[in-house]
Amino acid sequence: MKRAAAKHLIERYYHQLTEGCGNEACTNEACGSSPGFQRMDNNAAAIKALELYKNNAKLCDPHPSKKGASSAFPENSAKGAHNFSACSNGKMNHKDLQPTREDFRDLNYLTEEKVYEILSLCSETEDYSPLIRVIGRVFSSAESLVQSFHKAKQHTKEELKSLQAKDEDKDEDEKETASGSSTAMEVEPEASASSADGPSHGENNVQKLGPVEVSVDIEAVRRVYDRLLSNEKIEAAFLNALVYLSPNVECDLTYHNVYAADPNYLNVFIIVMENSNLHSPEYLEIALPQFCKAMSKLPLPALAKLARLWSQYSADQIRRLVETFQQLITYTVISNEFSSDNLVNEDDGVVAATKCLKIVYYANVLGGDLDMGHNEEEDDEPIPESSELTLQELLGEERRNKKGPRVDPLETELGIRTSDCRKPLIPFEEFVNEPLNDVLEMDKDYTFFKVETESKFSFMTCPFILNAVTKNLGLYYDNRIRMYSERRITALYSLVQGQQLNPYLRLKVRRDHIIDDALVRLEMIAMENPADLKKQLYVEFEGEQGVDEGGVSKEFFQLVVEEIFNRDIGMFTYDESTKLFWFNPSSFENEGQFTLIGIVLGLAIYNNCILDVHFPMVVYRKLMGKKGTFRDLADSHPVLYQSLKDLLEYEGNVEEDMMITFQISQTDLFGNPLMYDLKEGGDKIPVTNENRKDFVALYAEYMLNKSVEKQFKAFRRGFHMVTNESPLKYLFRPEEIELLICGSRNLDFQALEESTEYDGGYNKDSCIIKDFWETVHSFGQEQKRLFLQFTTGTDRAPVGGLGKLKMIIAKNGPDSDRLPTSHTCFNVLLLPEYSTKEKLRERLLKAITYAKGFGML
């Protein structure tokens, strides 16, 4: 008896902590109704209840205004009948309430109607504790949630036909259908996986990316949350239930493989994630991190099904899910001091939330504007392997990912790629978490990425959360490590075989014959040993003394690009309206020249150099494996795009009014017309209102793919010679690839001033430095580009803007007539201490205007 009494008191303390006594002016510090009471999870409340029992702490009686409050302590309901006397003046008496409590106590799952029924009774008595207890019981149990909020059972087409055929049983069948619908909502907890995936959204459900159906009624869940979350005490019940639910769900998924046994187990995550308050502060401490950890344990098919389901949500609903996980990541990052000794990679909450965010990311891709077809064909002949491969294997240096870059398992399961999405539901930028990027130790993260162990998580496996600067740093580490690896292999190879040591990709070129010299050398390397392309580039200009620490390479790339894109050579066509280049289908240059351009682009990325190239975005999409389509013409051939768009929108008779056929005309280098049939016998097939979409699609296919197939294949082959083992495709989207190669066109010189460092006696308060920045800020756009070219070797801003440039201005003696000089390898400007601002401006303008070539100072 003593043990029963003790248990009874401990339970009363527990309920007092979790639910309170009902008196909002309660002064008991150990009562949930006290104004200053700090909310706690169920485990903490249980421990606190034991402490209160040991200390014989004060125990509140239910407040008279909280009618039926003694139901919070069910074991006391029989003996404590005096507590109900206060209800005699209320709307309901004890006899009315007791049967309802019995029903609620036996309720193990919820429907929308049942929630409203209990809410109505609670509203009448102004006592919400019965509803709070039901929510606590159902939402803390995975089994109960799986059975809750089921849809009404839908008849299949065959069943409907059968019902229509039985006229004599029509009335009876209608009754059975009505009763079946109601029981499906309340009684049938076990809906089969096949019926759960029924095609209620149309026949497209048979397709892999078609609508996904589940047994839970999501709209009903949303309506219930909208009604209940406005009540603070009811919201606390959701919070406490989630704290209790999550560890059990994590255990079920980790050890019991519950999803394989019952696919409806996914309902738990669907229902909980509809809570629009998950991102609020009270959830971020314990409840949401634990739930994210449980969700991250879902098997791959479940993650894919959840992504497909969420892809059917609206943009606002996707954004709410994103904000929920982003809020948790940001809160955790800001609340902790992460460093190289305390890595953010080791925080379970951040890692789990990132994995959950990946599900939403792919839902965002799936729900966007997809282009699943139009994929570029792989090269017919593989890129030749290095002749050093056998030696590398002997030395334990066998290359990773020889079959190409890694692919995310969820991406494979969904049969989708990020590049398949033309326009996502919400912008990709909303998935980037800047606070996380600020604290991420990228060198350690890259190590975890390469090692691929389950014990260490790498955020590079979730590149959507990283900004372009962070991803570029990861790529830089990959490139540098590969360079050092090639250097070590070369050294060992020379020792074993006695060959001359050549640890660099060394190019010696003449300025006047730069294309010929570079082409011959790179072609030889590509044929003999493509692995040498992955060595660090070292360029030497014949007759010049410059030592290549990066600056000479920049000059080399600039000169090669200027020569290649020279319109007199005719390798590319130039559009005056867009200022962009496109492959010339009539070019006389051989494929080797286009392969060289691809190698140059790959080497620029590999050696962290920025190129002044002007391609339309479709080129980068094609490099990522997607063919050009009609909408790409808007960027590459805007005049043609507008003409074809007008054709599609024309409301008259296309055949009679326009008189065009499936034969098109192009001009060669000499202006001669070249005819091409989009279909066999195209000159005899008129374009009509019915077939004009085919005409437009075939026209775009010819212009962007077929007409330049030979040139682009050679170009892509050269690019892949350098990047085929790189995580480039895995980390970057096409628009980010363009940023990597071309840099940013937005020149923020204010950011450059703020990030610049000083040496040799100068500081930001020096008089000449103030004059210098006033002079630079007064330059026009072209002069600013010349200044950047002079100082850094390129007129573009790097990934992340000029603030990431880290320029150094060093003192180069007292006032003199010497011009400013620069070390483009290290972004260093050597500036004499000129006596006047006018002299500074004159000397600086002369230096940046007439700068070309390298010498030894």
N, C-alpha and C positions, 0 to 999 in steps of 0.2 A: 504493500500500500504506500509506503514511503517513497518507493521508486516511482510509482505512478503519479504521486503528488508532485514529486520533483520534476518529472517529465512535463506534467501539466503546467507548472509554473514557468519552466524554461520556454515552452511553446508560447505562453502568454507574453513573455519578454520578447521573444522573436517577432511575434505579430505586432507588438507595440513598436518595435524598431522599424519594421518594414511597412506597416500600414498606418500606425498612429492610433490615437484614441478617438479622434474626431473633433477634439476641441482645438480650434485654431489658435486659441490664446493659451494653450497649455504651457506651463513653466517647467515641466519635467524635461531635463536635458537629454534623457534617454528615451524620448518619445518622438516618433516620426511626425507628430502633429506640431511639435514645438517649432516656433518661427526660426530659430537658429540651428536647427538640426541638420547635420551633414548626411546626405544620402549615402548608403553603402550597399554593396552587392550582397547576395544571399549568404555567401560563405562568411563574409565579415560580420553579418548580422547574427549568424549562428554562434560565432565565437564570442561576440559581445553579449549575447543572451546568457551564455554560460558564466561570463564574468559578473553580470548583473545578479544572477541567481546566487553565486557564491558570496557576493557582497550584500545580499538581501536588500537590493536597491528598491526604490519606490516603484510601485506598479500602478499605472493609471486605471481608473474605471472608465468604461465607455461613456462619452459625453452624452447628455440627454438629447442634444440636437442631432446626434448621429443615430437615428432610429434603426434598431436592429443591429447595432454595432457589435453586440455580443456574438454575432455570427462569425466575427473575425476569429473567435476562439471556439471552435465547434465543440471541443470536449467539455466546455463549460456551459453549454446551452441548456442541459437538463437541470443541473444543480443551481445555476444562476438565474432562476426564473424571475427574480426581483429586478433584473436588468431590463426586462421587457415591460415593466409597469410604466416606464416613461413613454412607451409607445401608445398607451391607451388613448391619448388625445390626438394621435396622428391619424393619417388617412387609412392605414391598414393596421389590424390588430395581429396579435401573435398567431392566432389560428390561421389567418390568411397567409402569413409569411411562411409558416413552417413547411407546408407541402412544396412550395416553390423552392425552398432551400434544398429539400431532398432531391428535387429534379436537377438542380444545378450541381449538386454534389456528384451525381451520377453522370454528368455530361462530360464526355471524353473527346468531343470534337465540336467545331463550331460551323454554323452556316450564317449567312447574312441575316436571315429572318430570325434566327435564334439570338443573335447579338442584339438586334433591335428589340426583341421581346424582353430580354433581361434589362436592357437600357431603359425601356419604358417603365418597368417595375421599379428600378432604382430611382428614376426621376420622380416617381410618385412619392416614394418614401424619403427622398433626398439622402439616400444611403447607397453609395456605389460599391461598398465592400463585396457584395455577392459577385458583381461583374468583375471586380479586381481579382477576386480569387479564381474565377473561371478563366480569365485571361492568363493569370499566373500559371494555372494548371495546364491549359492547352498550349500556350506559347513556350512553355519550358519543356515540352515533350515532343520529340520528333515524330513519334507514332501518331500523336493527336493532330499535329499540323499536317501530316501527310493525308489524313482523313478529312481535313477541314476545307470548307469553301469549294466543294466540288461543283462542277458544272452539272446542269441538268443533262441527263443522258439523251443524246441525239440519235434519231433513227437513221439508218443507212438508206440509200436509194432503193435497195432491194426490199427492205422492210416497208418502205412507203408504198411501193408498187403492190406488195402483198396486201397491205391494208386497203388500198383503193379497190383491189379485185374482190374483196370480201364485203359486198354491199350488205348482206344479211346480218353481218356481225359488226357493222360500222359503229353503232352506238356503243356497243360493248368495248370495241377496240379503242375508241376515243377515251373512254373512262380509264382503260388500262394505261393508255399513253399519259394521261394526266396524272394518274397515281404514280406511274413510273418516273415521271419528271420530278415529282415532289420527293419521292424516296431517294432518287439519285442525289439530290441536294443534301439530304439529311442522314440517310441510313447507309448507302452504298459507299463504304470507305475504300474498297479495292477495285478501282477502275483499271482495266487492262492497259498495257502499254500501247496496244494497237488502237484501241478506241480513243485513248488519250491523244493520239496523233491523227485523228480523223480530219478529213479535208473540209473544215468548216469555213476556211478562207478561200476555197476554190480548188480547182483541179490541179493547180501547180504544186500541190503538196507532194506529189510523187517525185518532183525534181529535188536535187540535192540542196539547192538554195531556196526552195519554195517555203511557204509558210509552215511553221511548226506549231503543233497544238499540244497542250498539256491538259491534265484533268482539272487543274485548279481554275476557278473563275476569277481572273485577275481584276476585272472591273469591279466585281463584288468586293474583293479585298481592298481595293482603293477607296470604295465608298465607305467601308467600315472604318478604315484608318481616318478618313476625313471627319467622320462623326466622333471618333473617340479621342483623337490626339489633342483636341482642344481642352480636355480635362487633364490637369496636371497629375492628379493622383492615378488616373488610369494610365497615363503615359509612363509613370514610374513603374507600373506593373509590367508594361512591355519591356522596359529597361532591365528590371530584375529577372524577368523570365529569360531574356536573351543571354544574360550572364550565366544562368544555370543551364541553358540549352546548348551553348556552343561547345563546351568540353565534351559533352556526351556525343554530339554529332561528330566531332573530330575523332573521337574514339571509334565510333561506328564505322566511319569511312576508312580509318587507318587499319583496323584489325578485323572488321566483320564483312567488308565488301557488300554493304547494304544496297548500293545502287544497282549492282548486278541482279540482286534478288528482287528488288522492287524499284523500277525506274521512276515511280511516282515519288521516291524520296527526294527528288529534285524540287518538289513543291515546297519543302522547308525553306530553301534559299529564295525561291520566287516570292513567297509570302513575306519573308522577313525583309527582303530588299525593297518591298513596296512601302515600307515605313519611311515617310518623307522627313522624319526627324533624326535619321541615323547620323547625319553630319553635325548634329548639335553637340555642344561641349560635354554634356553628361554621358554621352555614348562613347566619346573618343578615348577615355581613360582606360576602360576595361572591356566593356561590352563589344564594341565594334572590332578592336584588334583580335579578340578571341574568335569572333564570328568569321573574320577574314581568314584566320588560320584554318578554321574548319572548312571554309569554302575552297581554299587552296588544295585541300586533300581530295577533292572530287576527281574521279577518274577522267581520262581524256574524252571519252564519248559524252559524259555528262557536261563537261566544260563546253564541248562543241554544241550540244543541244541548247545549253543556256545562252550561248552566243547567238545561235540562230533565233531563239525566242526573243531575245532583247533586240535583235536587228529589226523586229517588227514594231518596236516602240517608236514614238515620235522623237524628234530632235530634242525637245524639252525634257522628255523622260530620260533619254540617253545622257543629257547634260546633268540631270540630277544624280544619276548613278556615278558619273565621272566626278562630280563635286563631292560626293560622299567619300570616295576612296582618296581623292586628292586632299580633302580636309584632314583625313587621318594621317596621311603621309606628312603634310605640312606641319600639323600639330606636333607630331612625334619628333620631327627634325628640329623644330624651334625649341621644343621643351628639353632637348638633350644637347650635350656638347660632344658632337661627333668629331673624331680626329683620326690620325693614322694609328693611334693606339686603341681607339674606340670606334670601330668602323660601322658606318650605317648599314653595311651589308650584313652585319650580324644582329641587327634589330629585327626580331621575328615579326613585329607588327608592320613595319615598313615593307619588309619583303613580302608578307602575305597580302598586304593591300596592293602592292605592285602587281602581283600575280593575278589578283582579282580584277585590277584595272585592265589587264591584258584581255580578259573576256569581253569587257565593254569595248575595248579598242577594236577587236575583230567584229563585234556586233555593229559598231559604227561603220566599219568597212562594208560589211554585208548589206547593211541597210542603205548604203549610199548608191550613187549612180555607177553601176558596174559595167565593165567591158571584159567579159570572161573569155571571149575568143580573141582573134587577132593577135596571136602570139608569134613572135619571130621563130623561125626554124633554127635549130642548133647547127653549128658548123659541120659540114660533111666530114671533113678530116680533122681529127683532134690536134690540139697544139702539141708539138713534139716534146717528149720528155727530155729532161736534162741527161747528158751523157754521164753525169756524175751520180746518177741515181743509185747504182749498185754500191758505190763507195759510201754514199750517205747512209744506206741501210746498214752497212758494216759498222759505221760510226754511231749508229743509233740516232741518225738525223733524218729518218724517213719523214717525208712531208705529210703534214696533216691536211685533211680535207682535200685530197687529190681529186676527188670527184666534183669539186666545186664547193662554194660556200655552204655553210649549214643552213637548214631550214627549220623554222619553229614547228614543233610537233602539232600544235593546235592549228597552225596554218595548213599543214598537210591534211589533218583530219577534216578540216572545213573545205578543202579543195579550193582555197582562195589565196591570192597574194595581195599585198598592199598596193602594188602597181596596177592591179585589176580595177581599182576604185578611181573613177574620174573625179567624183566629188562626194566626200563622206557626209554623213548626216550632220555632224558638227565638225568644225575645222580641226585638223590634226594638232594644231598648236595648243589646243586646250588640254591635251594629254601630257604636255611637258610640265614638269614640276621644277621650277627654278630653285627653291630652297634646297631640294634634294641635290640638284646639280652643283650647288655651291659647296656642299659638304662632302661630295663624293670623291674619294681618293682614287683617281682614275688608273693609276699604276697598279694598285692592288686589285681593282675591279677587273682590269684587263687580264691579270694573272689568273683570277678565278674563271674568267671567260675561256681562256685557253686550256686550263686544266680540266674543266668540265666535271667537277665532283659534286655530288649531291649535298655535301656538308657546307659548301661555300657557294653563296648565290652571287651572280654577277648581273648588274643592271644592264649590261650590254646584251643580255638575252631578252630584254624588254626595251628595245631602242626607242620606242615611241615616247618614253618618259624623259629621254635625254634631249637636250638642245643640240644644235648643230656644232657648237663650240666643243662640247664635251665629247660628242661622237667623233669629231675630227681629232681630238686628242687621243682617243682610243685607236683610231686608224693610224695616227702618227706612231704610237708605240708598236703597233703591229708591223708597220713598214720598217721602222728602225731595227727591231729585233730580227726581222727577216734579212735586213742588210748585214747585221752583225753575224748572223748565222751563215750567210753566203761567204762572208769574209773569213770566218773560221774554217769553213769547209774548204775554201780555196787554199788556205794555208796548210791544212792537213793533206790536201790532195797534192800540193807541190812537194811536200816532204816524202810522201809515199812514192810518187811517180817521178820526182826529180824535175818537174816542170817549173818554168819561171812563175814567180808569185805575181798575181794580178788581182788584187782584192777589190778593185773598183771597176765600174763601167766607164772606161776612159774613152773620151771622144776628143780627137784633135782635128779642128776644122779651120778653114780659111773663111774670113768674113765674106769675100766676094763669091765663094762657091759653097756656101754653108749647106744648101739643100743637097747638092751632089755628094759632098763629103759625109754628111750625116746619114744620108740614105744608104750609101755603100757600106758604111761601118755597121749601121743598125741591121741592114739586111743580112750581112755576114753573121752577126751575132744571133739573129733570129733563126737562121738556118743551122748553124753549128751548135749553139748552146743557149737556148732561150733563158735558162736560169740566170745567165749573166745580166739580163735586163733587170733583175731584182737586186743587183748590187748598187751601191751608192754611186750616183752619177758624178763624174769628174770631167769638166770641160776645160779645154785649153785652146785659146785662139792663137793660131800660128803668128809669130812675130810680136806677140804681146806678153808682158811680164806678169799679168794678173794671176794670182793663185786662187783656185776655186774653193772658197769656203761657203758657197751658196750663191754669192752675187754673180759670178761668171755664168753659172747655170741659168740664172734668171735672164741674163742678157742673151744667152743662147736660145732659150725658149722664145723670147720676144722676137728675135731676128727670124727664127724658123717660121713662127706664126705669120709675121709680116710677109715673108716670101710665099708661103703656101696660099695665103688668102689674097695674094696680088691678083686683081681681076684680069691682068694681061695673060696670066698663065692659063686661066680658064678651067681650073679644077672645080671652082664653085661659082654659082650665080649669086648676084647681090640684088637685094630688094631695097630700092631707095626709100620706100615708105616705112619699112620696118627696121631698116639698117641691119638686116640679118642675112647670113649666107646659107645656101643650100647646095647639095651635091649637084654637079652639072652632069646630066645623063649623057651628054654628047662629048664629054671630055676626052681628049686624046691621050691623057696621061695613063700610064699602066697602073695595075692594081697595087704595085709596090709603093707608089707615091701615097695612095690612100692608106695603105698599111702603116706607112711611116707616120701619118697624121694620127692614126689611132695609137701608135706606140708613144708618140709625143704627149698626147693627152694622158695616157696611162702613167708615163714617167713624171709628168707634172704633178699628178696626185701623189705618186709614190715618193717624190722628192719634196713635197710640200711647197710647190711653186704655183703661182697664179698666172693664168694665160689670158691674153686679150683676144678671146675668140667670141664670135657672135653667132651662135646656132639657135634655131627655134627649139622650144621645149621638146618637140617630137623626137629630136635626135637623142636626147637623154632617155626618153621613154623607150626608144628602140634599143638603146644600149642595155636597158634593164629587161629586155625581152618582149616588149609590146610593139606591135605593128602600128603604123600610122592609120588613122581613120578620118572620116569627113571633118569631124570637129577640130582635128589638128591643123587643117588647112587655114583656120582662122588666124593662126600664129605664123605659119610658114608661107602661105600663099593667100593673103587676105582678099585680094581682088577676085581671085577664082572662087574663094569661099563665099563671098557675097553674091556672086553670079549664080552659083549652085543653090544657095539659100533662097534666092529670088525664084529660081526654077521650082523648088519644092513648095514654095508658098503661093505660086501663081494660081489664080482662081479660074482663069479661062481655059481654053482648049490648047494644051501644050503642043500636040501634034500639028494642028492647023496653024497656030499662031507663031510658033518658034521654028518649026521645020528643021529639027536637029535629029541626028541619028546616033547610033552607038559607035560611030567612028569619030575620033578626035584628032586635032592637028597640033603638032609642036614644031618649034623651029630649032635648027642646029646652030652651031657656032657662027656659021656664015649667013644666017637668016633664011636658009632654005626650009620649006615646010616638010615635015615628016608626018605621015598618016599612021594612025594606030587604031586597030579595031578592039574595042572593049569586049565585044563578043564576036564569035566566028560569024563572018558575013555582016559585020556591024554596020557597014555603009547602007545595007538594005533594011535595017531594023530601026524604025522611027521611035523616038522617045515620046511616050504618051503619059497621060495622067496616071495610068495604072503602073507603068514600069519606071517612072522617073526616079523612084528611090533606089532601084537597082543601078540605074545610070549614074547617079551621084556616088553611090558606094564604090562602083567599079572605077569611076574617074579618080576618086581619092586613093583607091588601092593602087592604081597605076602611077599617079604622081608621087606618092610618098613611099611606095614599096617596090613595085615591079620595075619602074623606069630607072631606079638607082640601085637595084639589087646587087649588081656586081661591085659597084663602088662602096656601098655601105658594108657589104660582107667583108671586104678587105679592110675597111676602117675598123669594124668591130673586132676582127681577128687581131689586128695590131693592139687594140686596147686591151683585149683579154690576155695577150701575151704577158702583160705586166700585172694585170689585176686578177687573173683567174684564181689565185689562191687567197685573195684578200677578202676580208669581211665586208667589202664595200657594198655589195648588193643587199646584204643582210641588214646593214645599219642605216642606209640612206635611201630616201625617196628621190625620184628624178629631179625635182626642183632643188634638192639639197646637193645632188651631184653637180648640177650647174654652178651652185654656190662654191663648191669645193674647187672646181676647175677655174672659174672666172672671177671668184671673189665677189664682193658686194659693190654695186654701183653707187651706193649712198655713201658719200664722203662727209663724215662728221668730224670736222677739224677741232671742234670744241672738245670732243672726247679724246682726240689725239693729244691736245695740249695737256689735258688732265692726267693722261697716262705717261707722258714723256718724263724721262729721267735726265739728270744733268751730271756732268763730270768735268774735271780739270779746273775747278774753281767757280764754275757757274752754278747758280741755283735759280729757282722760279722767280725770286725777287730781284735778280740782277737786272740792271737797267737795260742792257743789250737784249736780254731774253724777253723783257716786256716789249721792246721795240720790234724784236723778231716776230713775236706772235701777232702784234698789231699789223705788221707788214703782210704776213701770211694770210691772215683773215681778210685782208683787203684785196687779195688776189681774186681774179676771175676763176671760173670753173676749170678752164683749160690750163691756166697757170698753176692751179692747185694740183692738177694731174701731173704736170711736168715736175713739180716739186716732189711729189711722191715717187715718180719714176727715178728722179735723181738720187733720192735718199734711200729708197728701199728696193729699187730694181723693178718695180711694177707700179702702174697707176691705179690699181684697184685696192680696195680694202679687203683684209683677210676675213675669213669666217668669223662672225661676231662683231665686225666693224673695226674702225680705226683705233678704238679703245683697246683692242687686243694686240696692237702692233708693237708696243714697248720700244719706242724710238729713244735714242740717246743723243743729246747735244753736248759736245765736248769743246772746251776752249782750245783754240789752235793759235796761241800766241797773241801778242798785242796788236794794236791797229796797224794795218799794212794794206798794200794793194793786192794781196793774194786773194784769189777766189775761194769761196767755201768748197770743201771737198767732202766726200762721203765714202764709207765702207758699206756697200749695199749688202754684203754678207751678214752684217750684224746690225743693220739699220742705224748706223752711227753717222751723224752730221758733225764735221769738224768746222767750227765757226770762229774766225778771228774776232777779236774784240774791237769792232769798227767804232770810230769816234762819233759818227752821226747816224741818225736813222736813214737819211737820204743815201748815204754811202752804202749802208747795209742793204737797202732795197736794190740799188743799182748792181752791186756785186752778186747778190743772190739771184737776180733775174738773169744775169749773164751766165752764171754757172748752170742754172737749170735749163737754159735755152740751148746751149752749145755743148751739152754733155754727151759724149759717146766714146766707148773704148775704155781700156783698163791700163793702168801703169803702176809702177811701184813708187811709193812716196818715200 
